[in-house]
Amino acid sequence: MWIEGRLVESNQIVRLEVTDGMIGRIESASAASSIWIAPGWLDIQVNGYAGHDVNAPDVTPEVIIALTHSLWQRGVTAFCPTVITESEEAICHSLHAIAAACEADSRVAHSIPCIHIEGPAISPEDGPRGAHPIEHVRVPSLVEYHRWQMAAKGRVGLITLAPEYPQACEYIRALHADNVVVAIGHTAANAEQIQAAVNAGACLSTHLGNGAHAQLKRHPNYIWEQLAEDRLAASVICDGHHLSPSVMKAMLRAKGTERAILVSDAVAIAGLTPGIYDTSVGGRVELLPGGRLNLYGTPLLAGSVSSLPECLANVLRYTDVTLAEAVRMASTNPARLLGLDERAKRGTVRSGRSADLTLFRFDAETKAIIIEATIVQGEVVYQRHE
């Protein structure tokens, strides 16, 4: 198979060969093309999409497979299903369903490089806890972690926790030694606790600026501390609601696009029509016509309903990053975080790399992104039909 288009990374128009699941020859082409070729997009935080809920009490392998197919339609070649704070039984049920989906379908397994567990060792305080149920917030436990890995068949690869627990540093060191990426999030930690966590091996801030108190001490506080720590990459939700345009712009300038990762943090309501829904996380919620999801009857956010291409478009509207930098935050950077750049040859468009590609059109004036095709392991898993 040959693909013609413009490489996002270099702005070159090329003909690209795909053979046996890998990128082969890349040749210069002279014909103009409106199709952009990008490394496959990787969303490290997905709770659900199009009605498919990772955290539903009745989630099945079939739901995870359907979720994967839905995300392919949005240009996402890979994602981390995100299991949030719940009882150990509920967490393990979701983990088992994800593992079974991967065992049933090798392409789904390729699209799920690892599972993200967000919690349950997060701050119990209102604000930092977010929508996570307080009755299931608990201290970090390595014994429980090993039971998670048994349920997931070893697929847990990213864990978000609050580092203020006395057991946190021991826990982080053990996870780091087990090749699990450790993220700081939903925290009310002080500067010393954040520094100790980073020294122990934490290397990511989960959705920086969210999962926080409504009002903070001007400085110092846990947002500034993480923003200034160069050893921490930061994931950000650019749906237009979780972070204001000015905050997003300032954060990316401070953190730098090389240490920033775009995530959707999408919930199961994402991709559905406006209305009132009952959900397994947050209870009754209302999706407004403008794309904001609130806890029903309140102005409080209940999650994100944007997909990764919408977040990409927003970051281009709100900030001064280039298209290449925005795409890098949705592909190369998360692949590097998870070690997929070296281990699986993913995250860049080069000869000899895995043929995981996102093809799209881009309107430079409106910043709108239209997915044309999604390619996973050299196979076209989605193609737009006009």
TADACOR-V995468 format. One record per helix or strand of 3 or more residues. SS is the DSSP state (hx for helix, st for strand). FROM is the first residue (numbers start at 0). TO is the last residue. If there is no record, write none. Layout:
ss: <SS/SS>
from: <FROM/FROM>
to: <TO/TO>
This chain:
ss: <st/st/st/st/st/hx/st/hx/hx/st/hx/hx/st/hx/st/hx/hx/st/hx/hx/st/st/st/st/st/hx/hx/hx/hx/st/st/st>
from: <1/12/21/35/40/60/75/87/105/114/133/141/155/167/180/190/221/232/244/256/259/274/282/292/300/307/322/331/339/356/368/378>
to: <6/18/27/38/45/71/83/103/110/117/135/151/160/176/183/199/227/236/254/258/262/278/286/294/303/317/329/336/342/361/375/382>
